[in-house]
Amino acid sequence: MSTVNTLWQQQVISWEYTSAATPDLNEVPIQPFPASLHEQGDTRVIALDLSKDLETPYLATSPNLLANYVRICANEKISTTVAATSEVFFVLRGSGRTETADGTVVWQQGDAFTLPCNQGVTHFADEDSALYWSHDGPLLQYMGVQPNKAMFKPAYYSKAYMRDEVGKLRETAMQEKRNRVGIILGNTDSAKTKTMTHTMWSLFNLLPKGEVQKPHRHQSVALDLAAFSGPDTYTLIGKKVDENGDIINPVKAMWATNSVFVTPPGWWHSHHNESDQDAYVFPVQDAGLHTYMRTLDIQFVR
């Protein structure tokens, strides 16, 4: 009887444990993506692609997620289809609607909505519009799988809802000097992990004028959307903090309305608003997945 033992042995390789337990992978870069990418040109999807940095054979902004800008010219439409279990949209500007198999959602600037795996959707713009679109397609690409089951029901988060909920927290959070003044957006189908979808997470965070939000860190990559900011608003990002809780040798990521920057996993980051205008940030992360795996490891400076 013939066997495949010899053939299969050709795949075998091994490493000494202590020298190979932490493979030498490229780090996730601190990368800005300016709003100018979606402010002009034809109706199209603009991938915020870091695949060269991450050495992936597919588009990716982080190992598990891909973020995009979707520009839609006035009175035009565009369809988006992706093999993903979770999609998160935030309306950067404009107004319109998105037609899905589960119904039509009408949106305007500052709204957000989520979709599970689907057969594609079509976005219609009533005026010049742009969406911030993130999904977990790279995670599925890495695993070599296709989604075949909706793991949550679609959800719509209006700008008024998000701002009102944060407004209720503002005074108490500032008096108690909480690390952030924000709400974690959830879905009843993901209530156990307290996340937007079973794999993805988003915070709607207020950074009040003249305030500093002290550093924290977590093992999920953050794809940070500056939903609104004035001048001199920024995030400091670094690997370590000193005995006072200040970030050592930080990288400075400036906020600009409707722009995105990437915060690597495990890096400390603090938010600073030196302007006279309140600012808001809408980070999207794979924290739903990390929470389920018990690996998020979120930490705050004291």
KEFI-443369 format. One record per residue (C-alpha): y, z, x; residue number from 1; residue in three letters; chain. Coordinates in nm, 2 decimals. Layout:
BEGIN
SITE        Y        Z        X   resi   resn   chain
SITE        Y        Z        X    NUM    ALA       A
...
REM end
This chain:
BEGIN
SITE        Y        Z        X   resi   resn   chain
SITE     0.00     0.00     0.00      1    MET       A
SITE     0.34    -0.10     0.14      2    SER       A
SITE     0.62     0.16     0.14      3    THR       A
SITE     0.99     0.15     0.20      4    VAL       A
SITE     1.00     0.45     0.43      5    ASN       A
SITE     1.09     0.25     0.74      6    THR       A
SITE     1.36     0.05     0.56      7    LEU       A
SITE     1.51     0.37     0.40      8    TRP       A
SITE     1.51     0.55     0.74      9    GLN       A
SITE     1.77     0.30     0.86     10    GLN       A
SITE     2.02     0.47     0.63     11    GLN       A
SITE     1.97     0.81     0.80     12    VAL       A
SITE     2.24     0.98     1.01     13    ILE       A
SITE     2.32     1.34     1.08     14    SER       A
SITE     2.59     1.56     1.24     15    TRP       A
SITE     2.60     1.90     1.41     16    GLU       A
SITE     2.73     2.14     1.13     17    TYR       A
SITE     3.01     2.33     1.29     18    THR       A
SITE     3.18     2.01     1.43     19    SER       A
SITE     3.14     1.80     1.12     20    ALA       A
SITE     3.18     2.04     0.83     21    ALA       A
SITE     3.54     1.93     0.78     22    THR       A
SITE     3.55     1.55     0.81     23    PRO       A
SITE     3.85     1.39     0.96     24    ASP       A
SITE     4.00     1.22     0.66     25    LEU       A
SITE     4.36     1.09     0.63     26    ASN       A
SITE     4.60     1.34     0.48     27    GLU       A
SITE     4.77     1.26     0.15     28    VAL       A
SITE     5.13     1.16     0.25     29    PRO       A
SITE     5.45     1.30     0.12     30    ILE       A
SITE     5.57     0.97    -0.03     31    GLN       A
SITE     5.87     0.89    -0.25     32    PRO       A
SITE     5.87     0.60    -0.51     33    PHE       A
SITE     6.23     0.53    -0.61     34    PRO       A
SITE     6.34     0.45    -0.96     35    ALA       A
SITE     6.48     0.11    -0.84     36    SER       A
SITE     6.12    -0.02    -0.85     37    LEU       A
SITE     6.13    -0.02    -1.23     38    HIS       A
SITE     6.49    -0.08    -1.30     39    GLU       A
SITE     6.50    -0.46    -1.27     40    GLN       A
SITE     6.27    -0.76    -1.28     41    GLY       A
SITE     6.01    -0.89    -1.52     42    ASP       A
SITE     5.79    -0.69    -1.76     43    THR       A
SITE     5.51    -0.57    -1.54     44    ARG       A
SITE     5.30    -0.27    -1.41     45    VAL       A
SITE     5.41    -0.14    -1.07     46    ILE       A
SITE     5.13     0.06    -0.90     47    ALA       A
SITE     5.25     0.35    -0.68     48    LEU       A
SITE     4.98     0.26    -0.43     49    ASP       A
SITE     4.88     0.46    -0.13     50    LEU       A
SITE     4.53     0.31    -0.08     51    SER       A
SITE     4.61     0.21     0.28     52    LYS       A
SITE     4.70     0.57     0.37     53    ASP       A
SITE     4.39     0.70     0.18     54    LEU       A
SITE     4.16     0.43     0.30     55    GLU       A
SITE     4.03     0.34    -0.05     56    THR       A
SITE     3.91    -0.01    -0.15     57    PRO       A
SITE     4.10     0.04    -0.48     58    TYR       A
SITE     4.45     0.13    -0.59     59    LEU       A
SITE     4.52     0.50    -0.57     60    ALA       A
SITE     4.82     0.74    -0.54     61    THR       A
SITE     4.59     1.03    -0.47     62    SER       A
SITE     4.22     1.04    -0.41     63    PRO       A
SITE     4.16     1.10    -0.79     64    ASN       A
SITE     4.47     0.95    -0.96     65    LEU       A
SITE     4.68     0.64    -0.98     66    LEU       A
SITE     5.04     0.65    -1.09     67    ALA       A
SITE     5.23     0.35    -1.21     68    ASN       A
SITE     5.57     0.25    -1.34     69    TYR       A
SITE     5.55     0.02    -1.65     70    VAL       A
SITE     5.86    -0.19    -1.69     71    ARG       A
SITE     5.91    -0.35    -2.03     72    ILE       A
SITE     6.21    -0.58    -2.09     73    CYS       A
SITE     6.38    -0.56    -2.43     74    ALA       A
SITE     6.18    -0.71    -2.72     75    ASN       A
SITE     5.88    -0.77    -2.49     76    GLU       A
SITE     5.53    -0.63    -2.47     77    LYS       A
SITE     5.27    -0.56    -2.22     78    ILE       A
SITE     4.90    -0.45    -2.24     79    SER       A
SITE     4.74    -0.20    -2.01     80    THR       A
SITE     4.37    -0.15    -1.97     81    THR       A
SITE     4.19     0.08    -1.72     82    VAL       A
SITE     3.85     0.23    -1.68     83    ALA       A
SITE     3.96     0.59    -1.69     84    ALA       A
SITE     3.88     0.91    -1.89     85    THR       A
SITE     4.24     1.02    -1.91     86    SER       A
SITE     4.58     0.85    -1.93     87    GLU       A
SITE     4.92     1.03    -1.93     88    VAL       A
SITE     5.24     0.86    -2.02     89    PHE       A
SITE     5.60     0.98    -1.99     90    PHE       A
SITE     5.89     0.77    -2.12     91    VAL       A
SITE     6.14     0.72    -1.85     92    LEU       A
SITE     6.39     0.53    -2.06     93    ARG       A
SITE     6.42     0.32    -2.37     94    GLY       A
SITE     6.23     0.32    -2.69     95    SER       A
SITE     5.94     0.14    -2.85     96    GLY       A
SITE     5.58     0.19    -2.96     97    ARG       A
SITE     5.23     0.18    -2.83     98    THR       A
SITE     4.95     0.04    -3.04     99    GLU       A
SITE     4.60     0.19    -2.98    100    THR       A
SITE     4.27     0.19    -3.15    101    ALA       A
SITE     4.36     0.54    -3.28    102    ASP       A
SITE     4.69     0.43    -3.43    103    GLY       A
SITE     5.05     0.35    -3.32    104    THR       A
SITE     5.27     0.61    -3.14    105    VAL       A
SITE     5.64     0.56    -3.16    106    VAL       A
SITE     5.83     0.68    -2.85    107    TRP       A
SITE     6.17     0.73    -2.70    108    GLN       A
SITE     6.32     0.85    -2.37    109    GLN       A
SITE     6.18     1.19    -2.27    110    GLY       A
SITE     5.86     1.18    -2.48    111    ASP       A
SITE     5.50     1.20    -2.34    112    ALA       A
SITE     5.16     1.11    -2.48    113    PHE       A
SITE     4.80     1.11    -2.36    114    THR       A
SITE     4.51     0.88    -2.43    115    LEU       A
SITE     4.13     0.92    -2.36    116    PRO       A
SITE     3.91     0.63    -2.25    117    CYS       A
SITE     4.00     0.32    -2.46    118    ASN       A
SITE     3.96    -0.06    -2.47    119    GLN       A
SITE     4.33    -0.11    -2.38    120    GLY       A
SITE     4.66    -0.06    -2.55    121    VAL       A
SITE     4.98    -0.26    -2.60    122    THR       A
SITE     5.33    -0.13    -2.54    123    HIS       A
SITE     5.63    -0.28    -2.73    124    PHE       A
SITE     5.99    -0.22    -2.62    125    ALA       A
SITE     6.28    -0.22    -2.86    126    ASP       A
SITE     6.52    -0.21    -2.56    127    GLU       A
SITE     6.49    -0.22    -2.18    128    ASP       A
SITE     6.22     0.05    -2.12    129    SER       A
SITE     6.00     0.21    -1.86    130    ALA       A
SITE     5.70     0.43    -1.87    131    LEU       A
SITE     5.54     0.66    -1.61    132    TYR       A
SITE     5.17     0.60    -1.64    133    TRP       A
SITE     4.91     0.80    -1.45    134    SER       A
SITE     4.53     0.80    -1.49    135    HIS       A
SITE     4.21     0.92    -1.33    136    ASP       A
SITE     4.07     0.57    -1.26    137    GLY       A
SITE     4.03     0.62    -0.89    138    PRO       A
SITE     3.80     0.92    -0.95    139    LEU       A
SITE     3.57     0.70    -1.16    140    LEU       A
SITE     3.59     0.42    -0.90    141    GLN       A
SITE     3.48     0.67    -0.63    142    TYR       A
SITE     3.19     0.78    -0.84    143    MET       A
SITE     3.09     0.43    -0.95    144    GLY       A
SITE     3.09     0.51    -1.32    145    VAL       A
SITE     3.24     0.37    -1.64    146    GLN       A
SITE     3.37     0.60    -1.92    147    PRO       A
SITE     3.18     0.57    -2.25    148    ASN       A
SITE     3.30     0.88    -2.44    149    LYS       A
SITE     3.64     1.01    -2.55    150    ALA       A
SITE     3.66     1.36    -2.41    151    MET       A
SITE     3.97     1.45    -2.61    152    PHE       A
SITE     4.19     1.32    -2.89    153    LYS       A
SITE     4.52     1.15    -2.82    154    PRO       A
SITE     4.83     1.38    -2.82    155    ALA       A
SITE     5.20     1.32    -2.85    156    TYR       A
SITE     5.46     1.56    -2.69    157    TYR       A
SITE     5.82     1.49    -2.81    158    SER       A
SITE     6.12     1.55    -2.58    159    LYS       A
SITE     6.25     1.79    -2.84    160    ALA       A
SITE     5.93     1.99    -2.84    161    TYR       A
SITE     5.91     2.02    -2.47    162    MET       A
SITE     6.27     2.11    -2.42    163    ARG       A
SITE     6.27     2.36    -2.71    164    ASP       A
SITE     5.96     2.54    -2.57    165    GLU       A
SITE     6.11     2.56    -2.22    166    VAL       A
SITE     6.44     2.68    -2.37    167    GLY       A
SITE     6.26     2.97    -2.54    168    LYS       A
SITE     6.14     3.09    -2.20    169    LEU       A
SITE     6.45     3.03    -2.00    170    ARG       A
SITE     6.64     3.36    -2.01    171    GLU       A
SITE     6.33     3.58    -1.97    172    THR       A
SITE     6.18     3.37    -1.69    173    ALA       A
SITE     6.51     3.38    -1.50    174    MET       A
SITE     6.56     3.75    -1.55    175    GLN       A
SITE     6.21     3.82    -1.43    176    GLU       A
SITE     6.25     3.57    -1.14    177    LYS       A
SITE     5.93     3.38    -1.24    178    ARG       A
SITE     5.80     3.12    -0.99    179    ASN       A
SITE     5.87     2.84    -1.25    180    ARG       A
SITE     6.05     2.80    -1.58    181    VAL       A
SITE     5.81     2.57    -1.76    182    GLY       A
SITE     5.52     2.51    -1.99    183    ILE       A
SITE     5.18     2.38    -1.92    184    ILE       A
SITE     5.12     2.10    -2.17    185    LEU       A
SITE     4.78     2.13    -2.34    186    GLY       A
SITE     4.54     1.97    -2.59    187    ASN       A
SITE     4.32     2.17    -2.83    188    THR       A
SITE     4.02     1.98    -2.69    189    ASP       A
SITE     4.11     2.11    -2.34    190    SER       A
SITE     4.21     2.46    -2.44    191    ALA       A
SITE     3.95     2.63    -2.22    192    LYS       A
SITE     4.10     2.49    -1.90    193    THR       A
SITE     4.45     2.50    -2.04    194    LYS       A
SITE     4.53     2.14    -1.94    195    THR       A
SITE     4.66     1.82    -2.08    196    MET       A
SITE     4.32     1.65    -2.06    197    THR       A
SITE     3.99     1.77    -1.92    198    HIS       A
SITE     4.08     1.62    -1.58    199    THR       A
SITE     4.46     1.60    -1.58    200    MET       A
SITE     4.73     1.86    -1.60    201    TRP       A
SITE     5.11     1.85    -1.64    202    SER       A
SITE     5.39     2.11    -1.63    203    LEU       A
SITE     5.72     2.04    -1.79    204    PHE       A
SITE     5.94     2.25    -1.57    205    ASN       A
SITE     6.31     2.34    -1.59    206    LEU       A
SITE     6.50     2.39    -1.26    207    LEU       A
SITE     6.82     2.55    -1.37    208    PRO       A
SITE     7.15     2.46    -1.21    209    LYS       A
SITE     7.22     2.65    -0.89    210    GLY       A
SITE     6.87     2.80    -0.88    211    GLU       A
SITE     6.58     2.81    -0.63    212    VAL       A
SITE     6.22     2.83    -0.74    213    GLN       A
SITE     6.02     3.00    -0.46    214    LYS       A
SITE     5.72     2.83    -0.30    215    PRO       A
SITE     5.37     2.80    -0.45    216    HIS       A
SITE     5.07     2.60    -0.35    217    ARG       A
SITE     4.75     2.46    -0.51    218    HIS       A
SITE     4.46     2.23    -0.41    219    GLN       A
SITE     4.54     1.95    -0.66    220    SER       A
SITE     4.77     1.67    -0.55    221    VAL       A
SITE     5.10     1.66    -0.75    222    ALA       A
SITE     5.25     1.33    -0.85    223    LEU       A
SITE     5.60     1.47    -0.93    224    ASP       A
SITE     5.83     1.28    -1.17    225    LEU       A
SITE     6.19     1.39    -1.15    226    ALA       A
SITE     6.25     1.35    -1.53    227    ALA       A
SITE     6.62     1.43    -1.48    228    PHE       A
SITE     6.83     1.57    -1.20    229    SER       A
SITE     7.18     1.58    -1.07    230    GLY       A
SITE     7.28     1.54    -0.70    231    PRO       A
SITE     7.16     1.78    -0.43    232    ASP       A
SITE     6.83     1.87    -0.60    233    THR       A
SITE     6.52     1.86    -0.39    234    TYR       A
SITE     6.18     2.00    -0.30    235    THR       A
SITE     6.09     2.15     0.03    236    LEU       A
SITE     5.73     2.09     0.13    237    ILE       A
SITE     5.53     2.24     0.42    238    GLY       A
SITE     5.19     2.36     0.53    239    LYS       A
SITE     5.29     2.72     0.61    240    LYS       A
SITE     5.54     3.00     0.50    241    VAL       A
SITE     5.68     3.27     0.71    242    ASP       A
SITE     5.68     3.65     0.65    243    GLU       A
SITE     5.98     3.61     0.42    244    ASN       A
SITE     5.81     3.35     0.21    245    GLY       A
SITE     6.02     3.06     0.34    246    ASP       A
SITE     5.85     2.73     0.42    247    ILE       A
SITE     5.82     2.66     0.80    248    ILE       A
SITE     5.94     2.32     0.92    249    ASN       A
SITE     5.96     2.17     0.57    250    PRO       A
SITE     5.99     1.81     0.46    251    VAL       A
SITE     6.27     1.75     0.22    252    LYS       A
SITE     6.19     1.54    -0.09    253    ALA       A
SITE     6.51     1.45    -0.28    254    MET       A
SITE     6.50     1.43    -0.66    255    TRP       A
SITE     6.65     1.13    -0.84    256    ALA       A
SITE     6.62     1.07    -1.21    257    THR       A
SITE     6.31     0.87    -1.30    258    ASN       A
SITE     6.17     0.87    -0.95    259    SER       A
SITE     5.84     1.00    -0.82    260    VAL       A
SITE     5.73     1.18    -0.50    261    PHE       A
SITE     5.39     1.30    -0.39    262    VAL       A
SITE     5.31     1.66    -0.29    263    THR       A
SITE     4.99     1.69    -0.09    264    PRO       A
SITE     4.72     1.94    -0.18    265    PRO       A
SITE     4.74     2.29    -0.02    266    GLY       A
SITE     5.10     2.24     0.09    267    TRP       A
SITE     5.36     2.50    -0.01    268    TRP       A
SITE     5.66     2.36    -0.21    269    HIS       A
SITE     5.98     2.51    -0.34    270    SER       A
SITE     6.24     2.36    -0.57    271    HIS       A
SITE     6.61     2.38    -0.51    272    HIS       A
SITE     6.90     2.28    -0.74    273    ASN       A
SITE     7.24     2.29    -0.57    274    GLU       A
SITE     7.41     2.09    -0.84    275    SER       A
SITE     7.59     2.20    -1.16    276    ASP       A
SITE     7.33     2.03    -1.38    277    GLN       A
SITE     6.99     2.15    -1.50    278    ASP       A
SITE     6.70     1.94    -1.37    279    ALA       A
SITE     6.35     1.88    -1.51    280    TYR       A
SITE     6.03     1.78    -1.33    281    VAL       A
SITE     5.71     1.65    -1.48    282    PHE       A
SITE     5.43     1.67    -1.23    283    PRO       A
SITE     5.09     1.51    -1.30    284    VAL       A
SITE     4.79     1.65    -1.12    285    GLN       A
SITE     4.41     1.64    -1.12    286    ASP       A
SITE     4.42     2.02    -1.18    287    ALA       A
SITE     4.21     1.99    -1.49    288    GLY       A
SITE     3.92     1.89    -1.27    289    LEU       A
SITE     4.00     2.16    -1.01    290    HIS       A
SITE     4.03     2.42    -1.28    291    THR       A
SITE     3.68     2.33    -1.41    292    TYR       A
SITE     3.54     2.34    -1.06    293    MET       A
SITE     3.71     2.68    -0.99    294    ARG       A
SITE     3.88     2.53    -0.69    295    THR       A
SITE     4.25     2.50    -0.79    296    LEU       A
SITE     4.34     2.81    -0.59    297    ASP       A
SITE     4.70     2.84    -0.70    298    ILE       A
SITE     4.91     3.09    -0.50    299    GLN       A
SITE     5.26     3.22    -0.52    300    PHE       A
SITE     5.48     3.38    -0.25    301    VAL       A
SITE     5.59     3.73    -0.33    302    ARG       A
REM end
